[in-house]
Amino acid sequence: MDFANLPFSLRQLQYAVAIADELSFRKAALRCRVSQPSLSAQLQLLEDTLGVQLFERDHKRVLITAAGQQLVARARQLLVAAADVVDAAKRAADPLSGTLRVGVIPTIAPYLLPAMTPHLRARFPRLSVVWIEDKTPVLSAKLEQGGLDGAILALESDIGDVEREIIAKDPFVLASPLDHPLARSGTLAEPSELRDAPVLLLDDGHCFRDQALSFCQRSKARELEFRATSLATLVQMVAQGSGVTLLPELSVPTEGQRSELCVRNFASPAPARTIVLIWRKSSPLTAALHGLAEVAREHYPTVPSAALKSLPLRASKRAARANPGRKFPRAKSA
């Protein structure tokens, strides 16, 4: 292929993608920091060169054509690849410097980031990480489109064809009110115990909801109509006696400080998720991302592997204050 004779520029592709995103020439021009007449002229030149109309426009609205949808999707890929070339050049001298944009899902962010970020800064002082918290579909789309360099999420979700590095296995635990029939001291929870149990889960869009719902359906539990926007809300609702729920073990040390609950591990094979860092296969930032994953693994907030002792977590909090270096009290497996 004769690359010297390509009939368009990256700038023209950038304008086309901006118009497709904004569906407004005025907003696209503001986003690209050019005048609207200049943007319109470059788009017209691009359409004339390609011989394809990318957009329908009048004084009221802008619509992308069927051909425009296909070509804009390819234009996005080209722009991501071009950005990767620029990043690769910047990283050539020092791959562990600069800025990383990393997404993280809400059921991981408040529990993992406080534990690992101080160590990340100490290990890589020239590396700046910008964290973006959102749900898995949003993060995956941003990663594919070049808006993120990596994302920390659950491997069990639909993450596409990406590079990945495992950070930790995160088992699920059963959380119930103190006076609930499922609050049994010192025993591992069996899936059969959840049959007809009223279960509270997260709202749609959370991958943890999908994973917990699948387990609850197999156990024939009964999902309640209320759906929480966060694990913190779930914990509060369960503590007030509204039902039971599943929590990722990663969240227990934090959420256990807020409410009185009985928390039990599941008998093997226990439900769990695999926390991973993912990135594009074409990314030039592999060295930095491997370093980030290594720090996350080393400083992942671990909980002893023995079964959780079925005591009020508020009591565990008092014990933690008396013994600051100690984890939540645990019981031996039954």
C-alpha atoms as one frame of an Amber mdcrd trajectory, in Angstrom:
protein
   0.000   0.000   0.000   1.218   3.474  -0.873   0.816   5.325   2.437   2.173
   8.511   0.890  -0.959   8.926  -1.206  -3.701   8.477   1.421  -6.546  10.816
   0.401  -7.348  12.066   3.925  -5.659  13.278   7.089  -5.936  12.174  10.700
  -7.324  15.622  11.479 -10.215  15.046   9.078 -10.929  11.693  10.724 -10.846
  13.382  14.116 -13.477  15.871  12.937 -15.696  13.082  11.611 -15.515  11.142
  14.886 -16.274  14.285  16.905 -19.362  15.004  14.785 -20.525  11.402  15.180
 -20.135  11.669  18.966 -21.786  15.062  19.352 -24.286  14.952  16.456 -23.667
  18.681  16.277 -21.199  20.594  14.112 -21.033  23.418  16.653 -20.236  21.110
  19.600 -17.776  19.096  17.499 -15.950  22.300  16.511 -15.710  23.350  20.177
 -14.401  19.908  21.115 -11.751  20.027  18.370 -10.945  23.685  19.084 -11.497
  24.873  15.530 -14.025  27.156  13.915 -17.259  25.579  12.713 -16.715  26.692
   9.074 -13.250  25.096   9.076 -14.605  21.830  10.492 -17.467  21.784   7.982
 -15.098  22.427   5.091 -12.746  19.614   6.133 -15.641  17.188   6.525 -16.949
  18.100   3.086 -13.479  17.522   1.654 -13.322  14.126   3.375 -16.718  13.107
   2.014 -15.795  14.284  -1.487 -12.500  12.392  -1.359 -14.103   9.168  -0.155
 -17.138   9.559  -2.393 -19.434   8.755   0.540 -21.827  10.914   2.547 -21.068
  10.386   6.222 -23.785  12.598   7.722 -27.226  13.937   6.930 -27.573  17.466
   8.183 -30.013  20.343   8.092 -30.717  23.328  10.309 -32.332  21.165  12.993
 -30.276  18.021  13.395 -27.339  15.861  12.310 -27.728  12.133  11.571 -24.996
   9.643  10.751 -25.600   7.560   7.625 -25.266   3.774   7.454 -22.028   4.161
   5.488 -20.911   6.815   7.971 -21.340   4.425  10.900 -19.012   1.887   9.309
 -16.378   4.412   8.287 -16.438   6.332  11.571 -15.903   3.062  13.466 -12.770
   2.421  11.381 -11.697   6.041  11.839 -11.827   5.542  15.614  -9.514   2.551
  15.308  -7.047   4.568  13.233  -7.081   7.429  15.737  -6.471   5.041  18.657
  -3.552   3.499  16.763  -2.156   6.963  16.019  -2.411   7.921  19.692  -0.571
   4.707  20.577   2.260   5.737  18.248   2.558   9.059  20.085   2.490   7.304
  23.480   5.120   4.810  22.338   7.423   7.651  21.349   6.950   9.358  24.727
   7.585   6.110  26.616  10.660   5.123  24.646  13.023   6.926  27.000  11.250
   5.957  30.247   8.319   3.501  30.031   7.471   4.025  33.713   6.828   7.760
  33.491   3.989   9.907  32.226   0.260   9.434  32.787  -1.881   6.293  32.776
  -5.665   6.515  32.491  -7.068   3.464  34.240 -10.702   2.546  34.780 -11.969
   0.567  37.752 -15.442  -0.775  38.562 -17.339   0.522  41.645 -17.308  -2.852
  43.448 -13.495  -2.810  43.414 -12.442   0.859  43.501 -13.160   1.845  47.146
 -11.584  -1.326  48.514  -8.483  -1.837  46.349  -7.345   1.686  45.427  -6.718
   2.999  48.973  -4.565  -0.058  49.682  -2.435   0.070  46.545  -2.096   3.703
  45.415   0.425   4.830  48.080   2.680   1.916  47.126   2.200   2.669  43.430
   3.412   6.233  43.948   6.387   5.010  45.965   7.369   2.358  43.397   6.916
   4.551  40.301   7.289   8.213  41.374   7.388   9.477  37.769   4.185   7.632
  36.849   0.871   9.444  37.347  -2.325   7.363  37.350  -5.704   8.951  36.656
  -8.453   6.657  37.968 -11.886   6.596  36.330 -14.641   4.723  38.198 -17.512
   3.334  36.119 -19.366   0.155  35.208 -17.800  -2.548  33.055 -19.583  -1.801
  29.717 -18.578   1.869  29.908 -14.964   1.102  30.782 -14.667  -1.547  28.055
 -15.993   0.891  25.450 -13.622   3.653  26.597 -10.699   1.252  26.513 -11.504
   0.131  22.981 -11.912   3.723  21.803  -8.651   4.872  23.384 -10.180   6.872
  26.229  -8.493   4.579  28.759  -5.129   2.848  28.844  -6.313   0.010  31.073
  -9.123  -1.113  33.359  -9.457  -3.169  36.540 -12.564  -5.326  36.496 -13.841
  -8.905  36.732 -12.581 -11.468  34.234 -15.993 -13.161  34.253 -17.507 -10.146
  32.469 -17.585  -9.617  28.710 -14.237  -7.846  28.337 -13.470  -8.575  24.682
 -10.204  -9.519  23.032  -7.661  -7.803  25.282  -4.420  -8.410  27.107  -4.910
  -9.147  30.807  -3.049  -9.850  34.009  -4.690 -11.478  37.021  -4.571  -9.519
  40.284  -6.525 -11.741  42.698  -9.330 -14.227  43.188 -12.191 -12.611  45.135
 -14.616 -15.104  46.759 -18.209 -14.125  47.509 -19.577 -14.283  51.052 -23.113
 -14.484  52.423 -24.239 -11.503  54.515 -27.400 -11.595  56.633 -28.956  -9.791
  59.612 -27.884 -11.035  63.017 -31.289 -12.565  63.804 -31.770 -14.202  60.387
 -32.063 -18.011  60.103 -28.990 -17.956  57.838 -26.866 -16.435  60.641 -25.192
 -19.611  61.848 -22.011 -19.374  63.858 -18.884 -21.107  62.619 -20.381 -22.921
  59.629 -19.778 -22.616  55.894 -22.808 -21.561  53.861 -24.300 -24.075  51.428
 -26.090 -22.920  48.254 -29.146 -24.954  49.264 -29.630 -22.673  52.295 -30.527
 -19.829  49.941 -33.597 -21.601  48.569 -36.534 -19.126  48.766 -34.370 -16.688
  50.757 -35.107 -12.986  50.041 -31.974 -11.647  48.341 -30.985  -8.043  47.692
 -28.695  -7.338  44.723 -27.114  -4.410  42.905 -28.785  -2.501  40.089 -28.498
  -3.463  36.413 -25.188  -2.674  34.748 -23.000  -3.900  37.604 -21.122  -7.029
  36.590 -21.151  -8.170  40.226 -24.956  -8.215  40.033 -24.833 -10.584  37.058
 -22.408 -12.909  38.824 -24.340 -12.912  42.114 -27.697 -13.281  40.330 -26.471
 -16.326  38.430 -25.469 -18.018  41.694 -28.741 -17.048  43.393 -30.808 -18.395
  40.514 -29.016 -21.736  40.694 -29.654 -21.744  44.433 -33.343 -20.873  43.837
 -33.165 -17.745  45.968 -35.844 -15.072  45.594 -34.630 -11.662  44.406 -36.393
  -8.695  45.965 -37.558  -5.765  43.832 -35.205  -3.240  45.453 -31.880  -2.867
  43.642 -29.014  -0.981  45.214 -26.648   1.398  43.456 -23.698   0.422  45.674
 -22.452  -2.288  48.008 -22.666   0.200  50.886 -26.416   0.528  50.296 -26.789
  -3.245  50.141 -25.058  -3.611  53.491 -27.279  -1.010  55.144 -30.461  -2.604
  53.787 -29.413  -6.064  54.967 -28.437  -4.752  58.396 -31.938  -3.286  58.759
 -33.480  -6.697  58.096 -34.610  -6.247  54.491 -33.083  -9.529  53.308 -29.714
 -11.183  52.691 -27.079 -10.532  50.054 -23.804 -11.666  48.539 -20.717  -9.490
  48.961 -17.251  -9.768  47.430 -14.848 -10.646  50.218 -12.712  -7.686  49.152
 -15.426  -5.342  50.459 -15.910  -6.945  53.887 -13.124  -5.146  55.854 -14.550
  -1.776  54.749 -18.288  -2.434  54.737 -18.001  -4.396  57.978 -17.108  -1.178
  59.801 -20.528   0.294  59.033 -23.160  -2.251  60.035 -23.890  -5.218  62.250
 -24.092  -8.289  60.022 -23.412 -11.979  60.080 -20.979 -12.893  57.298 -20.213
 -16.473  56.240 -17.937 -18.039  53.640 -19.462 -20.478  51.172 -18.539 -24.128
  51.094 -16.407 -25.250  48.156 -16.826 -24.693  45.280 -17.519 -21.157  46.436
 -18.752 -18.451  44.034 -16.014 -15.971  43.192 -14.756 -13.471  40.649 -11.286
 -12.994  39.204  -9.989  -9.424  39.392  -7.838  -8.508  36.393  -6.132  -5.544
  34.783  -6.838  -5.405  31.047  -5.457  -3.307  28.181  -5.455  -3.184  24.394
  -3.219  -5.678  22.626  -1.720  -2.862  20.571  -0.935  -0.674  23.589   2.624
   0.660  23.905   2.143   0.959  27.674   2.568  -2.714  28.496   5.574  -2.207
  30.806   3.777   0.383  32.929   0.597  -1.701  33.072   2.505  -4.810  34.129
   4.073  -2.710  36.903   0.658  -1.474  38.020  -0.723  -5.033  38.114   2.267
  -6.197  40.151   1.733  -3.510  42.787  -2.004  -4.298  42.920  -1.214  -7.980
  43.511   1.377  -7.296  46.190  -0.861  -4.921  48.147  -4.246  -6.516  47.534
  -6.244  -6.344  50.820  -6.156 -10.025  51.778  -8.484 -11.665  54.269  -7.487
 -14.912  56.023  -8.661 -17.938  54.063 -10.394 -19.623  56.995 -14.170 -19.374
  57.239 -15.589 -16.088  58.461 -16.754 -16.289  62.016 -20.451 -15.527  62.310
 -20.194 -12.674  64.755 -21.555  -9.131  64.421 -19.102  -7.181  62.332 -19.502
  -4.307  64.766 -17.937  -6.586  67.389 -15.140  -7.299  64.934 -14.589  -3.574
  64.666 -14.117  -3.304  68.420 -11.613  -6.152  68.305  -9.759  -4.429  65.468
  -9.434  -1.259  67.533  -8.002  -3.284  70.399  -5.593  -5.060  68.012  -4.887
  -2.663  65.109  -2.768  -5.154  63.179  -5.358  -7.920  63.313  -7.880  -8.870
  60.632 -11.535  -9.660  61.325 -11.953 -12.585  63.734 -12.244 -15.893  61.889
 -13.393 -19.328  62.867 -11.990 -22.616  61.703 -13.848 -24.278  58.878 -16.644
 -26.485  60.100
